[in-house]
């Protein structure tokens, strides 16, 4: 292997290792759209899922079959019918859905059985278990529209799914449910994945979708100045949904977002929208710091929030040890009280474990991230990254194009997270006048 490969592979693998440890024994529910299968992505996605499972993650795979059913209907000269964003499943559509589900289940199980040499599946032993894990009920008649055999999830066999996961099998669920009387109902993959993740209290729900995620300005066209927002707090995601038109099609911005929000509201810690069009999207989202799609986070778990006057004492107690050893510049109580609105804190059980402040320089289109502190007892758990994400979000909401930090000891932590060193002359004039040349702080900048 070349020296260049060695020097790129080793740091990369070390950076991935913390995520491998973190996600071991966790449960992920993956919603795989029928569009991804129709686009020929099944085998690469299956290989990635096999690798993720090999690293100790328990996986429930819920597949969709929207385009496959439409193809069957077209072959029979029968038009697909939709209303309220749902398929109207008449007897012909039900037959097509059953045929499509059976064919796709066969294809997926076959793909997991291909342990070909010189592929990521070499030596893999992925056991797939599927079954009647869902009880369904009819949608019924809505606004005068009879949805016939279209159903909703009534109950999830959580115990059965957990037994299968504990046996180290991957659980495969088709979007079909049966009533207690044996009647079959066509279900939406998105609703099934959301209900299963919620009932299991899964650690993640991931939708491999047609859309790349939610953009920082969802109403504007995509572009370099309107990138994918990689992390949305649950409260912000709720606000976005109230402003978006009701979703009718999978490509509507609110379509997957509404399910991600619902999952987080019902106990799922993280829900993700990622593009199946990008090769390795699951790996990039799960094992790379910034990810590739949009992650919705239930912040009640960490209490990541803007600081209030009641937090001044906790902030002082947190930063004092770092001020004494010279890691942070000394700040007196009056200064912190005056600037308290600039601070973001992480609170666990009433104790502040992390903080950071944002000082904007709008005339220069940038802001300083200052007083970045994480308690020694909480370091290594990702709290620093959560603070950085929130500070980036606050800066973007102010219309700023970058953030910068001044540091003497933690430059490598920031460089690893996308910051680049610049000379002190780069600083905005107002900040340059306060720069302490004796301290010789490194200036690092991250473009947003």
Secondary structure as GFF3:
##gff-version 3
##sequence-region A 1 448
A	DSSP	alpha_helix	3	23	.	.	.	ID=ss1
A	DSSP	beta_strand	27	32	.	.	.	ID=ss2
A	DSSP	alpha_helix	34	38	.	.	.	ID=ss3
A	DSSP	alpha_helix	42	54	.	.	.	ID=ss4
A	DSSP	beta_strand	58	63	.	.	.	ID=ss5
A	DSSP	alpha_helix	66	75	.	.	.	ID=ss6
A	DSSP	beta_strand	82	83	.	.	.	ID=ss7
A	DSSP	beta_strand	86	87	.	.	.	ID=ss8
A	DSSP	alpha_helix	91	111	.	.	.	ID=ss9
A	DSSP	beta_strand	128	130	.	.	.	ID=ss10
A	DSSP	beta_strand	134	138	.	.	.	ID=ss11
A	DSSP	beta_strand	141	142	.	.	.	ID=ss12
A	DSSP	beta_strand	145	146	.	.	.	ID=ss13
A	DSSP	beta_strand	151	156	.	.	.	ID=ss14
A	DSSP	alpha_helix	158	166	.	.	.	ID=ss15
A	DSSP	beta_strand	170	174	.	.	.	ID=ss16
A	DSSP	beta_strand	176	178	.	.	.	ID=ss17
A	DSSP	beta_strand	184	186	.	.	.	ID=ss18
A	DSSP	alpha_helix	189	200	.	.	.	ID=ss19
A	DSSP	beta_strand	204	209	.	.	.	ID=ss20
A	DSSP	beta_strand	231	233	.	.	.	ID=ss21
A	DSSP	alpha_helix	234	243	.	.	.	ID=ss22
A	DSSP	alpha_helix	253	265	.	.	.	ID=ss23
A	DSSP	beta_strand	270	275	.	.	.	ID=ss24
A	DSSP	alpha_helix	281	287	.	.	.	ID=ss25
A	DSSP	beta_strand	294	297	.	.	.	ID=ss26
A	DSSP	three_ten_helix	299	301	.	.	.	ID=ss27
A	DSSP	beta_strand	304	306	.	.	.	ID=ss28
A	DSSP	three_ten_helix	309	311	.	.	.	ID=ss29
A	DSSP	alpha_helix	312	324	.	.	.	ID=ss30
A	DSSP	alpha_helix	333	338	.	.	.	ID=ss31
A	DSSP	three_ten_helix	340	342	.	.	.	ID=ss32
A	DSSP	beta_strand	343	348	.	.	.	ID=ss33
A	DSSP	beta_strand	351	361	.	.	.	ID=ss34
A	DSSP	three_ten_helix	362	364	.	.	.	ID=ss35
A	DSSP	beta_strand	366	374	.	.	.	ID=ss36
A	DSSP	three_ten_helix	376	378	.	.	.	ID=ss37
A	DSSP	alpha_helix	383	397	.	.	.	ID=ss38
A	DSSP	beta_strand	402	407	.	.	.	ID=ss39
A	DSSP	alpha_helix	411	416	.	.	.	ID=ss40
A	DSSP	beta_strand	420	422	.	.	.	ID=ss41
A	DSSP	three_ten_helix	424	426	.	.	.	ID=ss42
A	DSSP	alpha_helix	429	432	.	.	.	ID=ss43
A	DSSP	beta_strand	442	447	.	.	.	ID=ss44
###
